[in-house]
Amino acid sequence: MTSTFDNCILLNAILKNSILADDEDTNYLYALQQLDLQIVGEYYVRSTKVIQKMREVGADNEDSWTEIDTLYVNDIVQQIKEQNFNELVPMIRNMVENLEVKYGVN
C-alpha cells in the first residue's frame, strides 16, 4: 500500500505543515513498509478515518498539520532515523489514538 494524503497522517503532517525544511522527512516513511503488514494496514485504515474526520470538521489545514508534526511526527521520524522500531509502533499508535479522540473518530 502506498501513502497518500487520504490515508497517511504522517505524510500529511510532513508535507502540509508550515515547516518547508522538513519535507525530506518523507523519505523516512519508506522504512515503515518493513513493519508487519497487519500493523501497516491498521495504520492506514485508522489514518483514513482521522483524515476524513479532520476534513469534515475543517481541520485539514496548515495549522493542524503543523501541530501534529510538532507533537508527534518529529519524534516518530527520529525513531525511524535511529532504526528504533520497537518504540516506533507504540508511538504511531499513540498518535493515531490521540487524534481519534481529538477529532471524534468512532
Biopython code that builds the backbone (N, CA, C, O; Angstrom):
import numpy as np
from Bio.PDB.StructureBuilder import StructureBuilder

atoms = [
    (1, "MET", "N", (0.841, -1.173, 0.000)),
    (1, "MET", "CA", (0.000, 0.000, 0.000)),
    (1, "MET", "C", (0.890, 1.241, 0.000)),
    (1, "MET", "O", (1.970, 1.244, 0.591)),
    (2, "THR", "N", (0.437, 2.266, -0.652)),
    (2, "THR", "CA", (1.209, 3.493, -0.791)),
    (2, "THR", "C", (0.589, 4.606, 0.047)),
    (2, "THR", "O", (-0.633, 4.733, 0.122)),
    (3, "SER", "N", (1.436, 5.398, 0.668)),
    (3, "SER", "CA", (0.953, 6.537, 1.443)),
    (3, "SER", "C", (0.439, 7.631, 0.523)),
    (3, "SER", "O", (1.075, 7.983, -0.470)),
    (4, "THR", "N", (-0.739, 8.166, 0.878)),
    (4, "THR", "CA", (-1.331, 9.276, 0.135)),
    (4, "THR", "C", (-1.869, 10.291, 1.141)),
    (4, "THR", "O", (-1.855, 10.044, 2.347)),
    (5, "PHE", "N", (-2.339, 11.424, 0.645)),
    (5, "PHE", "CA", (-2.938, 12.418, 1.529)),
    (5, "PHE", "C", (-4.263, 11.919, 2.122)),
    (5, "PHE", "O", (-4.748, 12.477, 3.106)),
    (6, "ASP", "N", (-4.842, 10.883, 1.534)),
    (6, "ASP", "CA", (-6.101, 10.337, 2.028)),
    (6, "ASP", "C", (-5.926, 9.270, 3.103)),
    (6, "ASP", "O", (-6.871, 8.984, 3.838)),
    (7, "ASN", "N", (-4.738, 8.674, 3.211)),
    (7, "ASN", "CA", (-4.591, 7.546, 4.131)),
    (7, "ASN", "C", (-3.393, 7.619, 5.079)),
    (7, "ASN", "O", (-3.156, 6.666, 5.821)),
    (8, "CYS", "N", (-2.641, 8.704, 5.080)),
    (8, "CYS", "CA", (-1.420, 8.741, 5.896)),
    (8, "CYS", "C", (-1.276, 10.062, 6.657)),
    (8, "CYS", "O", (-0.985, 11.109, 6.078)),
    (9, "ILE", "N", (-1.485, 9.978, 7.948)),
    (9, "ILE", "CA", (-1.336, 11.148, 8.811)),
    (9, "ILE", "C", (0.091, 11.688, 8.731)),
    (9, "ILE", "O", (0.297, 12.899, 8.657)),
    (10, "LEU", "N", (1.064, 10.796, 8.744)),
    (10, "LEU", "CA", (2.467, 11.216, 8.740)),
    (10, "LEU", "C", (2.800, 12.023, 7.489)),
    (10, "LEU", "O", (3.440, 13.070, 7.579)),
    (11, "LEU", "N", (2.373, 11.548, 6.333)),
    (11, "LEU", "CA", (2.645, 12.254, 5.078)),
    (11, "LEU", "C", (2.009, 13.638, 5.093)),
    (11, "LEU", "O", (2.649, 14.624, 4.727)),
    (12, "ASN", "N", (0.749, 13.709, 5.516)),
    (12, "ASN", "CA", (0.067, 15.000, 5.599)),
    (12, "ASN", "C", (0.815, 15.959, 6.518)),
    (12, "ASN", "O", (1.045, 17.117, 6.169)),
    (13, "ALA", "N", (1.187, 15.468, 7.683)),
    (13, "ALA", "CA", (1.840, 16.335, 8.672)),
    (13, "ALA", "C", (3.186, 16.848, 8.175)),
    (13, "ALA", "O", (3.571, 17.979, 8.474)),
    (14, "ILE", "N", (3.891, 16.036, 7.429)),
    (14, "ILE", "CA", (5.202, 16.461, 6.927)),
    (14, "ILE", "C", (5.058, 17.447, 5.763)),
    (14, "ILE", "O", (5.769, 18.450, 5.703)),
    (15, "LEU", "N", (4.143, 17.160, 4.848)),
    (15, "LEU", "CA", (4.061, 17.982, 3.635)),
    (15, "LEU", "C", (3.091, 19.152, 3.720)),
    (15, "LEU", "O", (3.206, 20.104, 2.947)),
    (16, "LYS", "N", (2.139, 19.097, 4.645)),
    (16, "LYS", "CA", (1.146, 20.166, 4.720)),
    (16, "LYS", "C", (1.377, 21.110, 5.902)),
    (16, "LYS", "O", (0.537, 21.964, 6.185)),
    (17, "ASN", "N", (2.502, 20.962, 6.586)),
    (17, "ASN", "CA", (2.779, 21.857, 7.715)),
    (17, "ASN", "C", (3.434, 23.142, 7.219)),
    (17, "ASN", "O", (3.687, 23.300, 6.025)),
    (18, "SER", "N", (3.702, 24.040, 8.128)),
    (18, "SER", "CA", (4.299, 25.323, 7.758)),
    (18, "SER", "C", (5.825, 25.274, 7.718)),
    (18, "SER", "O", (6.473, 26.295, 7.487)),
    (19, "ILE", "N", (6.399, 24.094, 7.941)),
    (19, "ILE", "CA", (7.861, 23.945, 8.004)),
    (19, "ILE", "C", (8.345, 23.295, 6.712)),
    (19, "ILE", "O", (8.300, 22.073, 6.571)),
    (20, "LEU", "N", (8.799, 24.102, 5.787)),
    (20, "LEU", "CA", (9.220, 23.576, 4.492)),
    (20, "LEU", "C", (10.500, 22.758, 4.576)),
    (20, "LEU", "O", (10.726, 21.877, 3.747)),
    (21, "ALA", "N", (11.323, 23.033, 5.547)),
    (21, "ALA", "CA", (12.628, 22.382, 5.644)),
    (21, "ALA", "C", (12.533, 20.897, 5.977)),
    (21, "ALA", "O", (13.513, 20.174, 5.799)),
    (22, "ASP", "N", (11.375, 20.417, 6.458)),
    (22, "ASP", "CA", (11.296, 19.013, 6.852)),
    (22, "ASP", "C", (10.649, 18.116, 5.802)),
    (22, "ASP", "O", (10.380, 16.947, 6.078)),
    (23, "ASP", "N", (10.394, 18.635, 4.609)),
    (23, "ASP", "CA", (9.746, 17.845, 3.565)),
    (23, "ASP", "C", (10.546, 16.595, 3.196)),
    (23, "ASP", "O", (9.971, 15.593, 2.771)),
    (24, "GLU", "N", (11.850, 16.651, 3.354)),
    (24, "GLU", "CA", (12.681, 15.483, 3.037)),
    (24, "GLU", "C", (12.430, 14.327, 4.003)),
    (24, "GLU", "O", (12.841, 13.199, 3.729)),
    (25, "ASP", "N", (11.770, 14.586, 5.116)),
    (25, "ASP", "CA", (11.456, 13.521, 6.073)),
    (25, "ASP", "C", (10.539, 12.459, 5.468)),
    (25, "ASP", "O", (10.448, 11.350, 5.993)),
    (26, "THR", "N", (9.860, 12.790, 4.368)),
    (26, "THR", "CA", (9.013, 11.788, 3.723)),
    (26, "THR", "C", (9.828, 10.578, 3.289)),
    (26, "THR", "O", (9.295, 9.471, 3.215)),
    (27, "ASN", "N", (11.105, 10.769, 3.001)),
    (27, "ASN", "CA", (11.969, 9.651, 2.607)),
    (27, "ASN", "C", (12.032, 8.577, 3.684)),
    (27, "ASN", "O", (12.197, 7.396, 3.377)),
    (28, "TYR", "N", (11.901, 8.976, 4.935)),
    (28, "TYR", "CA", (11.987, 8.023, 6.034)),
    (28, "TYR", "C", (10.720, 7.180, 6.169)),
    (28, "TYR", "O", (10.750, 6.124, 6.802)),
    (29, "LEU", "N", (9.618, 7.626, 5.591)),
    (29, "LEU", "CA", (8.371, 6.868, 5.686)),
    (29, "LEU", "C", (8.470, 5.516, 4.993)),
    (29, "LEU", "O", (7.751, 4.584, 5.354)),
    (30, "TYR", "N", (9.345, 5.398, 4.008)),
    (30, "TYR", "CA", (9.504, 4.125, 3.315)),
    (30, "TYR", "C", (9.964, 3.023, 4.259)),
    (30, "TYR", "O", (9.672, 1.850, 4.029)),
    (31, "ALA", "N", (10.672, 3.382, 5.307)),
    (31, "ALA", "CA", (11.126, 2.389, 6.282)),
    (31, "ALA", "C", (9.955, 1.727, 6.989)),
    (31, "ALA", "O", (10.079, 0.600, 7.470)),
    (32, "LEU", "N", (8.827, 2.409, 7.057)),
    (32, "LEU", "CA", (7.659, 1.851, 7.737)),
    (32, "LEU", "C", (7.066, 0.676, 6.973)),
    (32, "LEU", "O", (6.334, -0.130, 7.547)),
    (33, "GLN", "N", (7.371, 0.570, 5.697)),
    (33, "GLN", "CA", (6.870, -0.550, 4.907)),
    (33, "GLN", "C", (7.500, -1.870, 5.345)),
    (33, "GLN", "O", (7.027, -2.938, 4.958)),
    (34, "GLN", "N", (8.551, -1.808, 6.139)),
    (34, "GLN", "CA", (9.199, -3.007, 6.648)),
    (34, "GLN", "C", (8.448, -3.592, 7.843)),
    (34, "GLN", "O", (8.712, -4.722, 8.253)),
    (35, "LEU", "N", (7.520, -2.826, 8.395)),
    (35, "LEU", "CA", (6.761, -3.292, 9.536)),
    (35, "LEU", "C", (5.778, -4.376, 9.101)),
    (35, "LEU", "O", (5.494, -4.535, 7.913)),
    (36, "ASP", "N", (5.274, -5.102, 10.059)),
    (36, "ASP", "CA", (4.282, -6.141, 9.828)),
    (36, "ASP", "C", (3.109, -5.576, 9.018)),
    (36, "ASP", "O", (2.620, -4.486, 9.315)),
    (37, "LEU", "N", (2.660, -6.308, 8.004)),
    (37, "LEU", "CA", (1.603, -5.825, 7.125)),
    (37, "LEU", "C", (0.298, -5.555, 7.869)),
    (37, "LEU", "O", (-0.446, -4.645, 7.503)),
    (38, "GLN", "N", (0.018, -6.327, 8.898)),
    (38, "GLN", "CA", (-1.196, -6.100, 9.672)),
    (38, "GLN", "C", (-1.124, -4.749, 10.381)),
    (38, "GLN", "O", (-2.118, -4.024, 10.438)),
    (39, "ILE", "N", (0.038, -4.410, 10.918)),
    (39, "ILE", "CA", (0.233, -3.128, 11.598)),
    (39, "ILE", "C", (0.102, -1.980, 10.608)),
    (39, "ILE", "O", (-0.552, -0.977, 10.897)),
    (40, "VAL", "N", (0.721, -2.124, 9.447)),
    (40, "VAL", "CA", (0.653, -1.091, 8.416)),
    (40, "VAL", "C", (-0.789, -0.913, 7.943)),
    (40, "VAL", "O", (-1.259, 0.215, 7.791)),
    (41, "GLY", "N", (-1.485, -2.010, 7.714)),
    (41, "GLY", "CA", (-2.877, -1.943, 7.285)),
    (41, "GLY", "C", (-3.764, -1.261, 8.315)),
    (41, "GLY", "O", (-4.618, -0.446, 7.967)),
    (42, "GLU", "N", (-3.559, -1.598, 9.586)),
    (42, "GLU", "CA", (-4.315, -0.963, 10.673)),
    (42, "GLU", "C", (-4.062, 0.547, 10.679)),
    (42, "GLU", "O", (-4.993, 1.338, 10.831)),
    (43, "TYR", "N", (-2.803, 0.935, 10.513)),
    (43, "TYR", "CA", (-2.452, 2.354, 10.491)),
    (43, "TYR", "C", (-3.193, 3.077, 9.366)),
    (43, "TYR", "O", (-3.780, 4.136, 9.589)),
    (44, "TYR", "N", (-3.167, 2.508, 8.158)),
    (44, "TYR", "CA", (-3.814, 3.164, 7.019)),
    (44, "TYR", "C", (-5.328, 3.285, 7.220)),
    (44, "TYR", "O", (-5.907, 4.329, 6.920)),
    (45, "VAL", "N", (-5.962, 2.244, 7.716)),
    (45, "VAL", "CA", (-7.416, 2.285, 7.930)),
    (45, "VAL", "C", (-7.772, 3.354, 8.957)),
    (45, "VAL", "O", (-8.677, 4.160, 8.738)),
    (46, "ARG", "N", (-7.054, 3.357, 10.076)),
    (46, "ARG", "CA", (-7.344, 4.323, 11.128)),
    (46, "ARG", "C", (-6.986, 5.741, 10.690)),
    (46, "ARG", "O", (-7.711, 6.686, 11.000)),
    (47, "SER", "N", (-5.884, 5.893, 9.978)),
    (47, "SER", "CA", (-5.478, 7.213, 9.488)),
    (47, "SER", "C", (-6.505, 7.781, 8.516)),
    (47, "SER", "O", (-6.812, 8.973, 8.552)),
    (48, "THR", "N", (-7.030, 6.926, 7.653)),
    (48, "THR", "CA", (-8.041, 7.360, 6.694)),
    (48, "THR", "C", (-9.241, 7.953, 7.421)),
    (48, "THR", "O", (-9.766, 8.992, 7.021)),
    (49, "LYS", "N", (-9.669, 7.294, 8.481)),
    (49, "LYS", "CA", (-10.821, 7.779, 9.253)),
    (49, "LYS", "C", (-10.514, 9.114, 9.933)),
    (49, "LYS", "O", (-11.359, 10.008, 9.962)),
    (50, "VAL", "N", (-9.304, 9.245, 10.480)),
    (50, "VAL", "CA", (-8.917, 10.503, 11.127)),
    (50, "VAL", "C", (-8.891, 11.630, 10.103)),
    (50, "VAL", "O", (-9.433, 12.706, 10.352)),
    (51, "ILE", "N", (-8.274, 11.393, 8.968)),
    (51, "ILE", "CA", (-8.156, 12.424, 7.930)),
    (51, "ILE", "C", (-9.535, 12.821, 7.416)),
    (51, "ILE", "O", (-9.801, 14.006, 7.214)),
    (52, "GLN", "N", (-10.417, 11.840, 7.202)),
    (52, "GLN", "CA", (-11.779, 12.149, 6.755)),
    (52, "GLN", "C", (-12.494, 13.028, 7.782)),
    (52, "GLN", "O", (-13.176, 13.987, 7.419)),
    (53, "LYS", "N", (-12.335, 12.699, 9.054)),
    (53, "LYS", "CA", (-12.986, 13.473, 10.106)),
    (53, "LYS", "C", (-12.394, 14.883, 10.173)),
    (53, "LYS", "O", (-13.129, 15.854, 10.357)),
    (54, "MET", "N", (-11.083, 14.998, 10.027)),
    (54, "MET", "CA", (-10.447, 16.308, 10.022)),
    (54, "MET", "C", (-11.011, 17.166, 8.892)),
    (54, "MET", "O", (-11.252, 18.359, 9.080)),
    (55, "ARG", "N", (-11.218, 16.577, 7.744)),
    (55, "ARG", "CA", (-11.796, 17.311, 6.616)),
    (55, "ARG", "C", (-13.220, 17.744, 6.927)),
    (55, "ARG", "O", (-13.622, 18.865, 6.615)),
    (56, "GLU", "N", (-13.978, 16.846, 7.543)),
    (56, "GLU", "CA", (-15.378, 17.157, 7.887)),
    (56, "GLU", "C", (-15.479, 18.352, 8.828)),
    (56, "GLU", "O", (-16.374, 19.186, 8.691)),
    (57, "VAL", "N", (-14.549, 18.430, 9.787)),
    (57, "VAL", "CA", (-14.629, 19.495, 10.799)),
    (57, "VAL", "C", (-13.781, 20.712, 10.435)),
    (57, "VAL", "O", (-13.656, 21.640, 11.235)),
    (58, "GLY", "N", (-13.199, 20.717, 9.241)),
    (58, "GLY", "CA", (-12.416, 21.861, 8.787)),
    (58, "GLY", "C", (-11.021, 21.946, 9.371)),
    (58, "GLY", "O", (-10.436, 23.027, 9.428)),
    (59, "ALA", "N", (-10.479, 20.811, 9.808)),
    (59, "ALA", "CA", (-9.150, 20.813, 10.425)),
    (59, "ALA", "C", (-8.044, 20.326, 9.487)),
    (59, "ALA", "O", (-6.902, 20.167, 9.918)),
    (60, "ASP", "N", (-8.360, 20.091, 8.226)),
    (60, "ASP", "CA", (-7.341, 19.701, 7.252)),
    (60, "ASP", "C", (-6.681, 20.983, 6.750)),
    (60, "ASP", "O", (-6.916, 21.429, 5.627)),
    (61, "ASN", "N", (-5.845, 21.563, 7.621)),
    (61, "ASN", "CA", (-5.214, 22.839, 7.288)),
    (61, "ASN", "C", (-3.793, 22.892, 7.845)),
    (61, "ASN", "O", (-3.385, 22.037, 8.632)),
    (62, "GLU", "N", (-3.068, 23.892, 7.429)),
    (62, "GLU", "CA", (-1.661, 24.019, 7.802)),
    (62, "GLU", "C", (-1.451, 24.064, 9.316)),
    (62, "GLU", "O", (-0.517, 23.447, 9.827)),
    (63, "ASP", "N", (-2.299, 24.778, 10.025)),
    (63, "ASP", "CA", (-2.142, 24.881, 11.478)),
    (63, "ASP", "C", (-2.280, 23.524, 12.166)),
    (63, "ASP", "O", (-1.486, 23.181, 13.042)),
    (64, "SER", "N", (-3.290, 22.759, 11.765)),
    (64, "SER", "CA", (-3.496, 21.434, 12.371)),
    (64, "SER", "C", (-2.339, 20.498, 12.056)),
    (64, "SER", "O", (-1.855, 19.784, 12.934)),
    (65, "TRP", "N", (-1.896, 20.502, 10.804)),
    (65, "TRP", "CA", (-0.801, 19.606, 10.418)),
    (65, "TRP", "C", (0.515, 20.024, 11.065)),
    (65, "TRP", "O", (1.336, 19.169, 11.399)),
    (66, "THR", "N", (0.724, 21.307, 11.244)),
    (66, "THR", "CA", (1.937, 21.765, 11.936)),
    (66, "THR", "C", (1.909, 21.306, 13.389)),
    (66, "THR", "O", (2.928, 20.876, 13.927)),
    (67, "GLU", "N", (0.744, 21.397, 14.021)),
    (67, "GLU", "CA", (0.618, 20.934, 15.406)),
    (67, "GLU", "C", (0.891, 19.427, 15.510)),
    (67, "GLU", "O", (1.611, 18.987, 16.406)),
    (68, "ILE", "N", (0.323, 18.646, 14.603)),
    (68, "ILE", "CA", (0.545, 17.201, 14.611)),
    (68, "ILE", "C", (2.015, 16.893, 14.362)),
    (68, "ILE", "O", (2.585, 16.016, 15.011)),
    (69, "ASP", "N", (2.623, 17.601, 13.437)),
    (69, "ASP", "CA", (4.042, 17.401, 13.154)),
    (69, "ASP", "C", (4.875, 17.676, 14.402)),
    (69, "ASP", "O", (5.763, 16.896, 14.748)),
    (70, "THR", "N", (4.591, 18.763, 15.060)),
    (70, "THR", "CA", (5.357, 19.159, 16.242)),
    (70, "THR", "C", (5.144, 18.198, 17.408)),
    (70, "THR", "O", (6.096, 17.819, 18.090)),
    (71, "LEU", "N", (3.893, 17.807, 17.633)),
    (71, "LEU", "CA", (3.576, 16.948, 18.775)),
    (71, "LEU", "C", (4.015, 15.498, 18.592)),
    (71, "LEU", "O", (4.414, 14.842, 19.554)),
    (72, "TYR", "N", (3.944, 14.999, 17.365)),
    (72, "TYR", "CA", (4.147, 13.558, 17.157)),
    (72, "TYR", "C", (5.191, 13.194, 16.106)),
    (72, "TYR", "O", (6.065, 12.363, 16.354)),
    (73, "VAL", "N", (5.100, 13.811, 14.944)),
    (73, "VAL", "CA", (5.849, 13.311, 13.796)),
    (73, "VAL", "C", (7.347, 13.508, 13.936)),
    (73, "VAL", "O", (8.115, 12.641, 13.521)),
    (74, "ASN", "N", (7.778, 14.603, 14.500)),
    (74, "ASN", "CA", (9.222, 14.810, 14.672)),
    (74, "ASN", "C", (9.855, 13.666, 15.465)),
    (74, "ASN", "O", (10.918, 13.164, 15.100)),
    (75, "ASP", "N", (9.199, 13.262, 16.544)),
    (75, "ASP", "CA", (9.725, 12.162, 17.366)),
    (75, "ASP", "C", (9.656, 10.827, 16.625)),
    (75, "ASP", "O", (10.559, 9.999, 16.743)),
    (76, "ILE", "N", (8.586, 10.622, 15.865)),
    (76, "ILE", "CA", (8.453, 9.385, 15.095)),
    (76, "ILE", "C", (9.552, 9.296, 14.039)),
    (76, "ILE", "O", (10.182, 8.250, 13.887)),
    (77, "VAL", "N", (9.783, 10.372, 13.319)),
    (77, "VAL", "CA", (10.843, 10.383, 12.301)),
    (77, "VAL", "C", (12.206, 10.151, 12.952)),
    (77, "VAL", "O", (13.053, 9.460, 12.385)),
    (78, "GLN", "N", (12.421, 10.717, 14.123)),
    (78, "GLN", "CA", (13.689, 10.498, 14.823)),
    (78, "GLN", "C", (13.879, 9.016, 15.153)),
    (78, "GLN", "O", (14.986, 8.493, 15.022)),
    (79, "GLN", "N", (12.817, 8.339, 15.578)),
    (79, "GLN", "CA", (12.896, 6.903, 15.867)),
    (79, "GLN", "C", (13.212, 6.110, 14.598)),
    (79, "GLN", "O", (13.960, 5.133, 14.641)),
    (80, "ILE", "N", (12.644, 6.532, 13.478)),
    (80, "ILE", "CA", (12.945, 5.861, 12.204)),
    (80, "ILE", "C", (14.417, 6.057, 11.853)),
    (80, "ILE", "O", (15.101, 5.113, 11.457)),
    (81, "LYS", "N", (14.896, 7.284, 12.000)),
    (81, "LYS", "CA", (16.304, 7.568, 11.696)),
    (81, "LYS", "C", (17.231, 6.708, 12.534)),
    (81, "LYS", "O", (18.269, 6.250, 12.057)),
    (82, "GLU", "N", (16.852, 6.490, 13.789)),
    (82, "GLU", "CA", (17.664, 5.679, 14.705)),
    (82, "GLU", "C", (17.363, 4.190, 14.576)),
    (82, "GLU", "O", (17.957, 3.371, 15.279)),
    (83, "GLN", "N", (16.451, 3.840, 13.689)),
    (83, "GLN", "CA", (16.017, 2.460, 13.460)),
    (83, "GLN", "C", (15.566, 1.788, 14.758)),
    (83, "GLN", "O", (15.840, 0.613, 15.001)),
    (84, "ASN", "N", (14.882, 2.553, 15.564)),
    (84, "ASN", "CA", (14.359, 2.070, 16.831)),
    (84, "ASN", "C", (12.908, 1.638, 16.625)),
    (84, "ASN", "O", (11.979, 2.307, 17.078)),
    (85, "PHE", "N", (12.726, 0.516, 15.939)),
    (85, "PHE", "CA", (11.396, 0.088, 15.529)),
    (85, "PHE", "C", (10.554, -0.436, 16.691)),
    (85, "PHE", "O", (9.327, -0.459, 16.593)),
    (86, "ASN", "N", (11.184, -0.857, 17.785)),
    (86, "ASN", "CA", (10.417, -1.309, 18.949)),
    (86, "ASN", "C", (9.633, -0.166, 19.579)),
    (86, "ASN", "O", (8.530, -0.381, 20.082)),
    (87, "GLU", "N", (10.173, 1.023, 19.561)),
    (87, "GLU", "CA", (9.494, 2.198, 20.115)),
    (87, "GLU", "C", (8.540, 2.824, 19.106)),
    (87, "GLU", "O", (7.600, 3.522, 19.486)),
    (88, "LEU", "N", (8.777, 2.580, 17.847)),
    (88, "LEU", "CA", (8.056, 3.243, 16.771)),
    (88, "LEU", "C", (6.577, 2.887, 16.719)),
    (88, "LEU", "O", (5.729, 3.776, 16.642)),
    (89, "VAL", "N", (6.259, 1.610, 16.761)),
    (89, "VAL", "CA", (4.860, 1.180, 16.645)),
    (89, "VAL", "C", (4.004, 1.756, 17.774)),
    (89, "VAL", "O", (2.931, 2.292, 17.496)),
    (90, "PRO", "N", (4.430, 1.667, 19.030)),
    (90, "PRO", "CA", (3.613, 2.279, 20.093)),
    (90, "PRO", "C", (3.466, 3.796, 19.927)),
    (90, "PRO", "O", (2.413, 4.348, 20.247)),
    (91, "MET", "N", (4.492, 4.467, 19.439)),
    (91, "MET", "CA", (4.406, 5.917, 19.223)),
    (91, "MET", "C", (3.377, 6.246, 18.150)),
    (91, "MET", "O", (2.588, 7.178, 18.306)),
    (92, "ILE", "N", (3.384, 5.488, 17.071)),
    (92, "ILE", "CA", (2.432, 5.730, 15.985)),
    (92, "ILE", "C", (1.018, 5.433, 16.460)),
    (92, "ILE", "O", (0.096, 6.201, 16.184)),
    (93, "ARG", "N", (0.841, 4.334, 17.165)),
    (93, "ARG", "CA", (-0.490, 4.003, 17.685)),
    (93, "ARG", "C", (-0.988, 5.076, 18.650)),
    (93, "ARG", "O", (-2.166, 5.435, 18.625)),
    (94, "ASN", "N", (-0.113, 5.579, 19.485)),
    (94, "ASN", "CA", (-0.474, 6.634, 20.432)),
    (94, "ASN", "C", (-0.925, 7.890, 19.679)),
    (94, "ASN", "O", (-1.922, 8.514, 20.042)),
    (95, "MET", "N", (-0.192, 8.251, 18.638)),
    (95, "MET", "CA", (-0.562, 9.415, 17.836)),
    (95, "MET", "C", (-1.958, 9.230, 17.247)),
    (95, "MET", "O", (-2.805, 10.117, 17.350)),
    (96, "VAL", "N", (-2.189, 8.083, 16.636)),
    (96, "VAL", "CA", (-3.481, 7.827, 15.998)),
    (96, "VAL", "C", (-4.600, 7.836, 17.036)),
    (96, "VAL", "O", (-5.651, 8.436, 16.810)),
    (97, "GLU", "N", (-4.380, 7.176, 18.173)),
    (97, "GLU", "CA", (-5.396, 7.154, 19.233)),
    (97, "GLU", "C", (-5.720, 8.563, 19.718)),
    (97, "GLU", "O", (-6.890, 8.914, 19.873)),
    (98, "ASN", "N", (-4.706, 9.358, 19.953)),
    (98, "ASN", "CA", (-4.928, 10.738, 20.413)),
    (98, "ASN", "C", (-5.708, 11.556, 19.383)),
    (98, "ASN", "O", (-6.579, 12.347, 19.744)),
    (99, "LEU", "N", (-5.396, 11.366, 18.114)),
    (99, "LEU", "CA", (-6.103, 12.109, 17.070)),
    (99, "LEU", "C", (-7.533, 11.602, 16.890)),
    (99, "LEU", "O", (-8.436, 12.381, 16.581)),
    (100, "GLU", "N", (-7.738, 10.305, 17.081)),
    (100, "GLU", "CA", (-9.095, 9.763, 17.019)),
    (100, "GLU", "C", (-9.962, 10.404, 18.110)),
    (100, "GLU", "O", (-11.109, 10.777, 17.864)),
    (101, "VAL", "N", (-9.407, 10.525, 19.298)),
    (101, "VAL", "CA", (-10.134, 11.142, 20.403)),
    (101, "VAL", "C", (-10.373, 12.622, 20.113)),
    (101, "VAL", "O", (-11.487, 13.123, 20.268)),
    (102, "LYS", "N", (-9.323, 13.307, 19.694)),
    (102, "LYS", "CA", (-9.422, 14.749, 19.449)),
    (102, "LYS", "C", (-10.495, 15.083, 18.415)),
    (102, "LYS", "O", (-11.251, 16.040, 18.585)),
    (103, "TYR", "N", (-10.557, 14.293, 17.346)),
    (103, "TYR", "CA", (-11.473, 14.609, 16.249)),
    (103, "TYR", "C", (-12.771, 13.792, 16.291)),
    (103, "TYR", "O", (-13.604, 13.911, 15.393)),
    (104, "GLY", "N", (-12.945, 12.972, 17.321)),
    (104, "GLY", "CA", (-14.190, 12.245, 17.497)),
    (104, "GLY", "C", (-14.418, 11.130, 16.489)),
    (104, "GLY", "O", (-15.534, 10.928, 16.008)),
    (105, "VAL", "N", (-13.360, 10.415, 16.180)),
    (105, "VAL", "CA", (-13.482, 9.291, 15.263)),
    (105, "VAL", "C", (-14.004, 8.083, 16.038)),
    (105, "VAL", "O", (-13.507, 7.755, 17.115)),
    (106, "ASN", "N", (-15.015, 7.431, 15.470)),
    (106, "ASN", "CA", (-15.598, 6.247, 16.131)),
    (106, "ASN", "C", (-14.915, 4.986, 15.664)),
    (106, "ASN", "O", (-15.268, 3.893, 16.108)),
]
sb = StructureBuilder()
sb.init_structure("model")
sb.init_model(0)
sb.init_chain("A")
sb.init_seg("    ")
for serial, (resi, resn, name, xyz) in enumerate(atoms, 1):
    if name == "N":
        sb.init_residue(resn, " ", resi, " ")
    sb.init_atom(name, np.array(xyz, "f"), 0.0, 1.0, " ", f" {name:<3s}", serial, name[0])
structure = sb.get_structure()
